[in-house]
Amino acid sequence: MIVEPAPAKLNLALHVRARRDDGYHELETLFAFVTDGDQVTIAPADVDSFAITGPFGAGLAGEGDNLVTRARDAFRAVFGEGDAHAITLDKHLPVASGIGGGSADAAATLRAMARGSGVAADDPRLMTIAAALGSDVPACLVGRTMIGRGRGERLEPIEAPHWPVLLVNPGVAVSTAAVFAGWDRMDRGPLAHGDALTIALAGRNDLEAPARALAPAIDVVLALLETQPGVTLARMSGSGATCFALFADAADCRAAAATVAAAQPGWWCLETALA
Ligand code: C5P
């Protein structure tokens, strides 16, 4: 049995530079990962099966076209059929929330399938499969702090501090395609040069404005996170609606988590750290 973590992805900065002819957008983003997320388990079986467990599992149940089974099928199309598998996705991350849940699950499935069949983790064919599954899947396959360009698939590693971070989602699912479609097509410039923290602090998320227009609850989340004692940076991740708050001090992060949970008991809140 192979157990593979599927950590949440953050965009510490996300600069949208141009709309492409293929409908996608040219990005410059600072990807980071946290130490918590979903989990994919793969076990040998007589017939293929796929089950979803966990607190956010119900939202996905009955979805025939999960990214996990698509990743499994794409892996087999390249590396051969092999054995049947019982796959379980333990879903802890909110769905359609800007922290790459589905992409992380697909990447974890590819890593697990590779481990199970003796394919090297750095086999370039895995990256090709990942890019075909979704723009964030290559970054999730590598799973470390990186600058991403193009659709997000041109990746360059960068060192980052393992800082405490609080993730907060107001319980509103946001469509990535709808948020990108709301971008005002104004290029506000590239990422800054320097270390990860410099890039993050000097950066922005260009999808924040269109996401806030679609989901005004994001305004409430950011207003709360920005005023927490000790916060270094509060920003939306990806196309939202999840926002993050970075702290230098774990005690400040813990206090902020308690404040948010008390103020908004219905929101999803995860106290974690940059991986
Ligand atoms: O690649 P993925 O399927 O995750 O993208 C979902 C949607 O997000 C795309 O259909 C597209 O509308 C939008 N997108 C984009 N530019 C990117 C990544 C995603 O326009 N670089």
py3Dmol code that shows the C-alpha trace and the ligand (Angstrom):
import py3Dmol

protein = """\
ATOM      1  CA  MET A   1       0.000   0.000   0.000  1.00  0.00           C
ATOM      2  CA  ILE A   2       1.316   3.442  -0.934  1.00  0.00           C
ATOM      3  CA  VAL A   3       0.306   6.540   0.997  1.00  0.00           C
ATOM      4  CA  GLU A   4       1.102   9.842  -0.676  1.00  0.00           C
ATOM      5  CA  PRO A   5       0.471  13.280   0.855  1.00  0.00           C
ATOM      6  CA  ALA A   6      -1.197  15.909  -1.350  1.00  0.00           C
ATOM      7  CA  PRO A   7      -0.243  19.197   0.331  1.00  0.00           C
ATOM      8  CA  ALA A   8      -2.130  22.409  -0.292  1.00  0.00           C
ATOM      9  CA  LYS A   9      -0.593  24.845  -2.761  1.00  0.00           C
ATOM     10  CA  LEU A  10      -0.379  28.577  -2.162  1.00  0.00           C
ATOM     11  CA  ASN A  11       0.345  31.379  -4.592  1.00  0.00           C
ATOM     12  CA  LEU A  12       2.332  33.774  -2.404  1.00  0.00           C
ATOM     13  CA  ALA A  13       2.178  36.126  -5.386  1.00  0.00           C
ATOM     14  CA  LEU A  14       0.262  35.729  -8.656  1.00  0.00           C
ATOM     15  CA  HIS A  15       0.882  38.203 -11.457  1.00  0.00           C
ATOM     16  CA  VAL A  16      -1.286  37.814 -14.547  1.00  0.00           C
ATOM     17  CA  ARG A  17       0.666  39.267 -17.442  1.00  0.00           C
ATOM     18  CA  ALA A  18      -1.319  38.524 -20.620  1.00  0.00           C
ATOM     19  CA  ARG A  19      -4.251  36.659 -22.080  1.00  0.00           C
ATOM     20  CA  ARG A  20      -3.111  34.064 -24.618  1.00  0.00           C
ATOM     21  CA  ASP A  21      -4.756  33.056 -27.877  1.00  0.00           C
ATOM     22  CA  ASP A  22      -5.457  29.586 -26.441  1.00  0.00           C
ATOM     23  CA  GLY A  23      -7.654  31.110 -23.707  1.00  0.00           C
ATOM     24  CA  TYR A  24      -5.106  30.575 -20.912  1.00  0.00           C
ATOM     25  CA  HIS A  25      -3.175  33.382 -19.257  1.00  0.00           C
ATOM     26  CA  GLU A  26       0.565  34.038 -19.008  1.00  0.00           C
ATOM     27  CA  LEU A  27       1.447  34.054 -15.322  1.00  0.00           C
ATOM     28  CA  GLU A  28       4.332  34.813 -13.040  1.00  0.00           C
ATOM     29  CA  THR A  29       3.653  33.225  -9.706  1.00  0.00           C
ATOM     30  CA  LEU A  30       5.444  32.278  -6.519  1.00  0.00           C
ATOM     31  CA  PHE A  31       4.220  28.794  -5.609  1.00  0.00           C
ATOM     32  CA  ALA A  32       4.598  27.491  -2.077  1.00  0.00           C
ATOM     33  CA  PHE A  33       3.311  24.389  -0.299  1.00  0.00           C
ATOM     34  CA  VAL A  34       2.228  23.783   3.271  1.00  0.00           C
ATOM     35  CA  THR A  35       2.701  20.758   5.513  1.00  0.00           C
ATOM     36  CA  ASP A  36      -1.007  19.738   5.468  1.00  0.00           C
ATOM     37  CA  GLY A  37      -3.465  18.704   2.786  1.00  0.00           C
ATOM     38  CA  ASP A  38      -5.275  15.753   1.257  1.00  0.00           C
ATOM     39  CA  GLN A  39      -3.916  12.206   1.091  1.00  0.00           C
ATOM     40  CA  VAL A  40      -4.009   9.617  -1.691  1.00  0.00           C
ATOM     41  CA  THR A  41      -3.680   5.906  -0.875  1.00  0.00           C
ATOM     42  CA  ILE A  42      -3.135   3.257  -3.548  1.00  0.00           C
ATOM     43  CA  ALA A  43      -3.385  -0.474  -2.864  1.00  0.00           C
ATOM     44  CA  PRO A  44      -3.171  -3.434  -5.226  1.00  0.00           C
ATOM     45  CA  ALA A  45      -6.642  -4.875  -5.940  1.00  0.00           C
ATOM     46  CA  ASP A  46      -8.468  -7.354  -8.167  1.00  0.00           C
ATOM     47  CA  VAL A  47     -10.475  -4.601  -9.838  1.00  0.00           C
ATOM     48  CA  ASP A  48     -10.028  -0.827 -10.038  1.00  0.00           C
ATOM     49  CA  SER A  49     -11.931   1.231  -7.497  1.00  0.00           C
ATOM     50  CA  PHE A  50     -11.971   4.815  -6.297  1.00  0.00           C
ATOM     51  CA  ALA A  51     -13.348   6.029  -2.965  1.00  0.00           C
ATOM     52  CA  ILE A  52     -13.403   9.473  -1.337  1.00  0.00           C
ATOM     53  CA  THR A  53     -13.305   9.979   2.419  1.00  0.00           C
ATOM     54  CA  GLY A  54     -12.650  12.950   4.687  1.00  0.00           C
ATOM     55  CA  PRO A  55     -14.448  16.157   5.694  1.00  0.00           C
ATOM     56  CA  PHE A  56     -14.698  17.536   2.123  1.00  0.00           C
ATOM     57  CA  GLY A  57     -15.315  14.155   0.475  1.00  0.00           C
ATOM     58  CA  ALA A  58     -19.075  14.582   0.180  1.00  0.00           C
ATOM     59  CA  GLY A  59     -18.680  17.567  -2.152  1.00  0.00           C
ATOM     60  CA  LEU A  60     -16.901  15.368  -4.686  1.00  0.00           C
ATOM     61  CA  ALA A  61     -18.832  12.093  -4.347  1.00  0.00           C
ATOM     62  CA  GLY A  62     -20.590  11.031  -7.523  1.00  0.00           C
ATOM     63  CA  GLU A  63     -18.259  13.112  -9.676  1.00  0.00           C
ATOM     64  CA  GLY A  64     -17.344  10.599 -12.383  1.00  0.00           C
ATOM     65  CA  ASP A  65     -14.439  12.632 -13.737  1.00  0.00           C
ATOM     66  CA  ASN A  66     -12.185  13.172 -10.722  1.00  0.00           C
ATOM     67  CA  LEU A  67      -8.635  14.400 -11.407  1.00  0.00           C
ATOM     68  CA  VAL A  68      -7.350  11.390  -9.407  1.00  0.00           C
ATOM     69  CA  THR A  69      -8.807   8.818 -11.813  1.00  0.00           C
ATOM     70  CA  ARG A  70      -7.762  10.976 -14.769  1.00  0.00           C
ATOM     71  CA  ALA A  71      -4.191  11.005 -13.406  1.00  0.00           C
ATOM     72  CA  ARG A  72      -4.284   7.205 -12.942  1.00  0.00           C
ATOM     73  CA  ASP A  73      -5.529   6.696 -16.504  1.00  0.00           C
ATOM     74  CA  ALA A  74      -3.008   9.168 -17.965  1.00  0.00           C
ATOM     75  CA  PHE A  75      -0.181   7.407 -16.096  1.00  0.00           C
ATOM     76  CA  ARG A  76      -1.239   4.026 -17.493  1.00  0.00           C
ATOM     77  CA  ALA A  77      -1.553   5.406 -21.031  1.00  0.00           C
ATOM     78  CA  VAL A  78       2.166   6.297 -20.898  1.00  0.00           C
ATOM     79  CA  PHE A  79       3.697   3.640 -18.631  1.00  0.00           C
ATOM     80  CA  GLY A  80       1.414   0.636 -19.314  1.00  0.00           C
ATOM     81  CA  GLU A  81      -1.677  -0.840 -17.684  1.00  0.00           C
ATOM     82  CA  GLY A  82      -0.023  -2.770 -14.811  1.00  0.00           C
ATOM     83  CA  ASP A  83      -2.117  -4.006 -11.880  1.00  0.00           C
ATOM     84  CA  ALA A  84      -5.592  -2.917 -10.821  1.00  0.00           C
ATOM     85  CA  HIS A  85      -5.699  -0.445  -7.926  1.00  0.00           C
ATOM     86  CA  ALA A  86      -7.977   0.530  -5.085  1.00  0.00           C
ATOM     87  CA  ILE A  87      -7.450   4.279  -4.732  1.00  0.00           C
ATOM     88  CA  THR A  88      -8.697   6.292  -1.765  1.00  0.00           C
ATOM     89  CA  LEU A  89      -8.683  10.090  -1.667  1.00  0.00           C
ATOM     90  CA  ASP A  90      -8.890  11.472   1.853  1.00  0.00           C
ATOM     91  CA  LYS A  91     -10.207  14.994   1.225  1.00  0.00           C
ATOM     92  CA  HIS A  92      -9.302  17.615   3.823  1.00  0.00           C
ATOM     93  CA  LEU A  93      -8.997  20.692   1.573  1.00  0.00           C
ATOM     94  CA  PRO A  94     -12.066  22.660   0.497  1.00  0.00           C
ATOM     95  CA  VAL A  95     -12.989  22.140  -3.157  1.00  0.00           C
ATOM     96  CA  ALA A  96     -12.577  24.921  -5.796  1.00  0.00           C
ATOM     97  CA  SER A  97     -10.822  27.137  -3.291  1.00  0.00           C
ATOM     98  CA  GLY A  98      -7.536  28.350  -4.839  1.00  0.00           C
ATOM     99  CA  ILE A  99      -5.202  26.066  -2.909  1.00  0.00           C
ATOM    100  CA  GLY A 100      -4.832  23.446  -5.604  1.00  0.00           C
ATOM    101  CA  GLY A 101      -6.737  20.601  -3.970  1.00  0.00           C
ATOM    102  CA  GLY A 102      -7.607  18.765  -7.186  1.00  0.00           C
ATOM    103  CA  SER A 103      -4.178  19.484  -8.684  1.00  0.00           C
ATOM    104  CA  ALA A 104      -2.428  18.263  -5.525  1.00  0.00           C
ATOM    105  CA  ASP A 105      -4.530  15.089  -5.581  1.00  0.00           C
ATOM    106  CA  ALA A 106      -3.656  14.441  -9.237  1.00  0.00           C
ATOM    107  CA  ALA A 107       0.049  15.033  -8.558  1.00  0.00           C
ATOM    108  CA  ALA A 108      -0.018  12.734  -5.516  1.00  0.00           C
ATOM    109  CA  THR A 109      -1.682  10.038  -7.638  1.00  0.00           C
ATOM    110  CA  LEU A 110       1.099  10.342 -10.237  1.00  0.00           C
ATOM    111  CA  ARG A 111       3.779  10.099  -7.507  1.00  0.00           C
ATOM    112  CA  ALA A 112       2.065   7.062  -5.958  1.00  0.00           C
ATOM    113  CA  MET A 113       1.626   5.302  -9.327  1.00  0.00           C
ATOM    114  CA  ALA A 114       5.293   6.022 -10.129  1.00  0.00           C
ATOM    115  CA  ARG A 115       6.471   4.620  -6.798  1.00  0.00           C
ATOM    116  CA  GLY A 116       4.291   1.536  -7.262  1.00  0.00           C
ATOM    117  CA  SER A 117       5.697   0.805 -10.714  1.00  0.00           C
ATOM    118  CA  GLY A 118       9.330   1.706 -10.151  1.00  0.00           C
ATOM    119  CA  VAL A 119       9.202   4.857 -12.289  1.00  0.00           C
ATOM    120  CA  ALA A 120      11.747   7.459 -11.114  1.00  0.00           C
ATOM    121  CA  ALA A 121      10.155  10.455  -9.377  1.00  0.00           C
ATOM    122  CA  ASP A 122      12.011  12.794 -11.745  1.00  0.00           C
ATOM    123  CA  ASP A 123      11.033  10.956 -14.944  1.00  0.00           C
ATOM    124  CA  PRO A 124      10.284  13.834 -17.377  1.00  0.00           C
ATOM    125  CA  ARG A 125       7.233  11.989 -18.727  1.00  0.00           C
ATOM    126  CA  LEU A 126       5.520  12.581 -15.354  1.00  0.00           C
ATOM    127  CA  MET A 127       5.830  16.345 -15.887  1.00  0.00           C
ATOM    128  CA  THR A 128       4.318  16.045 -19.367  1.00  0.00           C
ATOM    129  CA  ILE A 129       1.363  14.088 -17.982  1.00  0.00           C
ATOM    130  CA  ALA A 130       1.006  16.609 -15.147  1.00  0.00           C
ATOM    131  CA  ALA A 131       0.912  19.610 -17.505  1.00  0.00           C
ATOM    132  CA  ALA A 132      -1.842  17.957 -19.535  1.00  0.00           C
ATOM    133  CA  LEU A 133      -3.941  17.411 -16.387  1.00  0.00           C
ATOM    134  CA  GLY A 134      -3.930  21.062 -15.287  1.00  0.00           C
ATOM    135  CA  SER A 135      -1.873  24.231 -15.009  1.00  0.00           C
ATOM    136  CA  ASP A 136      -0.992  23.717 -11.330  1.00  0.00           C
ATOM    137  CA  VAL A 137      -0.292  19.973 -11.500  1.00  0.00           C
ATOM    138  CA  PRO A 138       3.411  20.275 -12.524  1.00  0.00           C
ATOM    139  CA  ALA A 139       4.090  22.550  -9.518  1.00  0.00           C
ATOM    140  CA  CYS A 140       2.196  20.150  -7.234  1.00  0.00           C
ATOM    141  CA  LEU A 141       4.234  17.235  -8.617  1.00  0.00           C
ATOM    142  CA  VAL A 142       7.450  18.928  -7.463  1.00  0.00           C
ATOM    143  CA  GLY A 143       5.824  20.281  -4.295  1.00  0.00           C
ATOM    144  CA  ARG A 144       8.371  22.867  -3.178  1.00  0.00           C
ATOM    145  CA  THR A 145       8.642  26.657  -3.319  1.00  0.00           C
ATOM    146  CA  MET A 146       9.136  27.711  -6.931  1.00  0.00           C
ATOM    147  CA  ILE A 147       8.613  30.537  -9.353  1.00  0.00           C
ATOM    148  CA  GLY A 148       6.163  29.472 -12.052  1.00  0.00           C
ATOM    149  CA  ARG A 149       5.858  31.005 -15.500  1.00  0.00           C
ATOM    150  CA  GLY A 150       3.824  30.299 -18.632  1.00  0.00           C
ATOM    151  CA  ARG A 151       0.564  28.664 -17.546  1.00  0.00           C
ATOM    152  CA  GLY A 152       2.451  27.803 -14.357  1.00  0.00           C
ATOM    153  CA  GLU A 153       4.383  24.838 -15.789  1.00  0.00           C
ATOM    154  CA  ARG A 154       7.787  26.527 -16.301  1.00  0.00           C
ATOM    155  CA  LEU A 155       9.283  26.108 -12.846  1.00  0.00           C
ATOM    156  CA  GLU A 156      12.335  27.444 -11.055  1.00  0.00           C
ATOM    157  CA  PRO A 157      13.053  26.458  -7.423  1.00  0.00           C
ATOM    158  CA  ILE A 158      13.709  29.129  -4.813  1.00  0.00           C
ATOM    159  CA  GLU A 159      14.478  28.864  -1.091  1.00  0.00           C
ATOM    160  CA  ALA A 160      11.798  30.004   1.339  1.00  0.00           C
ATOM    161  CA  PRO A 161      11.418  30.185   5.121  1.00  0.00           C
ATOM    162  CA  HIS A 162       9.264  27.500   6.800  1.00  0.00           C
ATOM    163  CA  TRP A 163       6.971  30.120   8.269  1.00  0.00           C
ATOM    164  CA  PRO A 164       3.696  29.533  10.100  1.00  0.00           C
ATOM    165  CA  VAL A 165       0.707  30.275   7.872  1.00  0.00           C
ATOM    166  CA  LEU A 166      -3.019  30.423   8.473  1.00  0.00           C
ATOM    167  CA  LEU A 167      -5.419  29.441   5.662  1.00  0.00           C
ATOM    168  CA  VAL A 168      -8.991  30.709   5.791  1.00  0.00           C
ATOM    169  CA  ASN A 169     -11.886  29.979   3.436  1.00  0.00           C
ATOM    170  CA  PRO A 170     -15.329  31.546   3.861  1.00  0.00           C
ATOM    171  CA  GLY A 171     -17.122  28.522   2.386  1.00  0.00           C
ATOM    172  CA  VAL A 172     -17.693  29.981  -1.073  1.00  0.00           C
ATOM    173  CA  ALA A 173     -16.610  27.894  -4.086  1.00  0.00           C
ATOM    174  CA  VAL A 174     -15.220  30.038  -6.921  1.00  0.00           C
ATOM    175  CA  SER A 175     -14.773  28.953 -10.553  1.00  0.00           C
ATOM    176  CA  THR A 176     -11.172  29.455 -11.694  1.00  0.00           C
ATOM    177  CA  ALA A 177     -12.277  30.052 -15.289  1.00  0.00           C
ATOM    178  CA  ALA A 178     -14.805  32.707 -14.194  1.00  0.00           C
ATOM    179  CA  VAL A 179     -12.209  34.549 -12.117  1.00  0.00           C
ATOM    180  CA  PHE A 180      -9.651  34.582 -14.952  1.00  0.00           C
ATOM    181  CA  ALA A 181     -12.392  35.815 -17.304  1.00  0.00           C
ATOM    182  CA  GLY A 182     -12.945  38.768 -14.937  1.00  0.00           C
ATOM    183  CA  TRP A 183      -9.301  39.911 -15.083  1.00  0.00           C
ATOM    184  CA  ASP A 184      -9.175  43.487 -16.460  1.00  0.00           C
ATOM    185  CA  ARG A 185      -6.348  42.688 -18.923  1.00  0.00           C
ATOM    186  CA  MET A 186      -4.091  45.257 -17.303  1.00  0.00           C
ATOM    187  CA  ASP A 187      -0.479  44.028 -17.008  1.00  0.00           C
ATOM    188  CA  ARG A 188       0.747  45.349 -13.669  1.00  0.00           C
ATOM    189  CA  GLY A 189       4.293  44.079 -14.118  1.00  0.00           C
ATOM    190  CA  PRO A 190       6.602  41.182 -13.284  1.00  0.00           C
ATOM    191  CA  LEU A 191       7.585  39.584  -9.987  1.00  0.00           C
ATOM    192  CA  ALA A 192      10.283  41.433  -8.063  1.00  0.00           C
ATOM    193  CA  HIS A 193      13.832  40.067  -7.883  1.00  0.00           C
ATOM    194  CA  GLY A 194      15.240  38.715  -4.647  1.00  0.00           C
ATOM    195  CA  ASP A 195      14.449  35.989  -2.149  1.00  0.00           C
ATOM    196  CA  ALA A 196      11.007  34.409  -1.747  1.00  0.00           C
ATOM    197  CA  LEU A 197       9.901  36.737   1.018  1.00  0.00           C
ATOM    198  CA  THR A 198      10.940  39.835  -0.960  1.00  0.00           C
ATOM    199  CA  ILE A 199       9.055  38.579  -4.008  1.00  0.00           C
ATOM    200  CA  ALA A 200       5.969  37.783  -1.930  1.00  0.00           C
ATOM    201  CA  LEU A 201       5.937  41.102  -0.064  1.00  0.00           C
ATOM    202  CA  ALA A 202       6.528  43.182  -3.221  1.00  0.00           C
ATOM    203  CA  GLY A 203       3.996  41.112  -5.166  1.00  0.00           C
ATOM    204  CA  ARG A 204       0.226  40.913  -5.475  1.00  0.00           C
ATOM    205  CA  ASN A 205      -2.516  38.587  -6.603  1.00  0.00           C
ATOM    206  CA  ASP A 206      -4.047  40.004  -9.772  1.00  0.00           C
ATOM    207  CA  LEU A 207      -6.992  37.610  -9.428  1.00  0.00           C
ATOM    208  CA  GLU A 208      -8.032  39.161  -6.110  1.00  0.00           C
ATOM    209  CA  ALA A 209     -10.126  41.944  -7.692  1.00  0.00           C
ATOM    210  CA  PRO A 210     -12.171  39.707 -10.019  1.00  0.00           C
ATOM    211  CA  ALA A 211     -12.567  37.050  -7.305  1.00  0.00           C
ATOM    212  CA  ARG A 212     -13.750  39.662  -4.775  1.00  0.00           C
ATOM    213  CA  ALA A 213     -16.316  40.874  -7.320  1.00  0.00           C
ATOM    214  CA  LEU A 214     -17.700  37.317  -7.588  1.00  0.00           C
ATOM    215  CA  ALA A 215     -17.358  36.434  -3.890  1.00  0.00           C
ATOM    216  CA  PRO A 216     -17.554  39.516  -1.625  1.00  0.00           C
ATOM    217  CA  ALA A 217     -16.941  37.276   1.405  1.00  0.00           C
ATOM    218  CA  ILE A 218     -13.249  37.455   0.415  1.00  0.00           C
ATOM    219  CA  ASP A 219     -13.295  41.136   1.493  1.00  0.00           C
ATOM    220  CA  VAL A 220     -14.355  40.060   4.972  1.00  0.00           C
ATOM    221  CA  VAL A 221     -11.654  37.366   5.160  1.00  0.00           C
ATOM    222  CA  LEU A 222      -8.851  39.718   4.092  1.00  0.00           C
ATOM    223  CA  ALA A 223     -10.009  42.534   6.381  1.00  0.00           C
ATOM    224  CA  LEU A 224      -9.860  40.133   9.315  1.00  0.00           C
ATOM    225  CA  LEU A 225      -6.483  38.570   8.382  1.00  0.00           C
ATOM    226  CA  GLU A 226      -4.800  41.928   7.679  1.00  0.00           C
ATOM    227  CA  THR A 227      -5.511  43.147  11.215  1.00  0.00           C
ATOM    228  CA  GLN A 228      -4.156  40.115  13.091  1.00  0.00           C
ATOM    229  CA  PRO A 229      -1.223  40.915  15.414  1.00  0.00           C
ATOM    230  CA  GLY A 230       2.111  39.815  13.974  1.00  0.00           C
ATOM    231  CA  VAL A 231       0.850  39.242  10.418  1.00  0.00           C
ATOM    232  CA  THR A 232       3.548  39.717   7.766  1.00  0.00           C
ATOM    233  CA  LEU A 233       1.386  39.236   4.686  1.00  0.00           C
ATOM    234  CA  ALA A 234      -2.320  38.541   4.083  1.00  0.00           C
ATOM    235  CA  ARG A 235      -3.414  37.715   0.544  1.00  0.00           C
ATOM    236  CA  MET A 236      -5.761  35.547  -1.504  1.00  0.00           C
ATOM    237  CA  SER A 237      -4.318  32.362  -3.055  1.00  0.00           C
ATOM    238  CA  GLY A 238      -4.879  31.358  -6.685  1.00  0.00           C
ATOM    239  CA  SER A 239      -8.371  32.225  -7.922  1.00  0.00           C
ATOM    240  CA  GLY A 240      -9.729  32.162  -4.343  1.00  0.00           C
ATOM    241  CA  ALA A 241     -11.616  32.169  -2.219  1.00  0.00           C
ATOM    242  CA  THR A 242      -9.007  30.841   0.274  1.00  0.00           C
ATOM    243  CA  CYS A 243      -6.772  33.537   1.749  1.00  0.00           C
ATOM    244  CA  PHE A 244      -3.568  33.076   3.717  1.00  0.00           C
ATOM    245  CA  ALA A 245      -1.816  35.005   6.463  1.00  0.00           C
ATOM    246  CA  LEU A 246       1.937  34.565   6.952  1.00  0.00           C
ATOM    247  CA  PHE A 247       3.486  34.990  10.387  1.00  0.00           C
ATOM    248  CA  ALA A 248       7.095  34.937  11.593  1.00  0.00           C
ATOM    249  CA  ASP A 249       5.964  33.652  14.987  1.00  0.00           C
ATOM    250  CA  ALA A 250       3.900  30.461  15.524  1.00  0.00           C
ATOM    251  CA  ALA A 251       2.238  31.921  18.642  1.00  0.00           C
ATOM    252  CA  ASP A 252       0.838  34.828  16.575  1.00  0.00           C
ATOM    253  CA  CYS A 253      -0.446  32.354  13.974  1.00  0.00           C
ATOM    254  CA  ARG A 254      -2.133  30.274  16.683  1.00  0.00           C
ATOM    255  CA  ALA A 255      -3.718  33.353  18.247  1.00  0.00           C
ATOM    256  CA  ALA A 256      -5.007  34.506  14.839  1.00  0.00           C
ATOM    257  CA  ALA A 257      -6.501  31.044  14.211  1.00  0.00           C
ATOM    258  CA  ALA A 258      -8.354  31.261  17.519  1.00  0.00           C
ATOM    259  CA  THR A 259      -9.604  34.782  16.741  1.00  0.00           C
ATOM    260  CA  VAL A 260     -10.858  33.783  13.279  1.00  0.00           C
ATOM    261  CA  ALA A 261     -12.542  30.615  14.583  1.00  0.00           C
ATOM    262  CA  ALA A 262     -14.326  32.614  17.298  1.00  0.00           C
ATOM    263  CA  ALA A 263     -15.407  35.418  14.933  1.00  0.00           C
ATOM    264  CA  GLN A 264     -16.505  33.136  12.076  1.00  0.00           C
ATOM    265  CA  PRO A 265     -17.218  29.611  13.338  1.00  0.00           C
ATOM    266  CA  GLY A 266     -18.587  28.557   9.937  1.00  0.00           C
ATOM    267  CA  TRP A 267     -15.387  29.307   8.053  1.00  0.00           C
ATOM    268  CA  TRP A 268     -12.713  26.725   7.250  1.00  0.00           C
ATOM    269  CA  CYS A 269      -9.461  27.573   9.006  1.00  0.00           C
ATOM    270  CA  LEU A 270      -6.146  25.665   8.912  1.00  0.00           C
ATOM    271  CA  GLU A 271      -3.122  26.546  11.011  1.00  0.00           C
ATOM    272  CA  THR A 272      -0.107  25.109   9.200  1.00  0.00           C
ATOM    273  CA  ALA A 273       3.382  26.046   7.964  1.00  0.00           C
ATOM    274  CA  LEU A 274       5.216  26.562   4.680  1.00  0.00           C
ATOM    275  CA  ALA A 275       6.865  23.272   3.700  1.00  0.00           C
TER     276      ALA A 275
END
"""
ligand_1 = """\
21
C5P
O -5.356 24.390 -16.194
P -6.627 24.317 -15.427
O -7.584 23.310 -15.989
O -6.429 24.120 -13.955
O -7.309 25.731 -15.568
C -8.659 25.980 -15.249
C -9.105 27.247 -15.964
O -8.410 28.367 -15.418
C -8.794 27.258 -17.437
O -9.837 26.696 -18.183
C -8.651 28.742 -17.726
O -9.914 29.317 -17.890
C -8.075 29.288 -16.448
N -6.596 29.434 -16.493
C -6.049 30.450 -17.261
N -4.699 30.625 -17.294
C -3.882 29.837 -16.558
C -4.428 28.802 -15.765
C -5.790 28.632 -15.739
O -6.784 31.199 -17.925
N -2.573 30.053 -16.599
"""
view = py3Dmol.view(width=600, height=400)
view.addModel(protein, "pdb")
view.setStyle({"model": 0}, {"cartoon": {"style": "trace"}})
view.addModel(ligand_1, "xyz")
view.setStyle({"model": 1}, {"stick": {}})
view.zoomTo()
view.show()
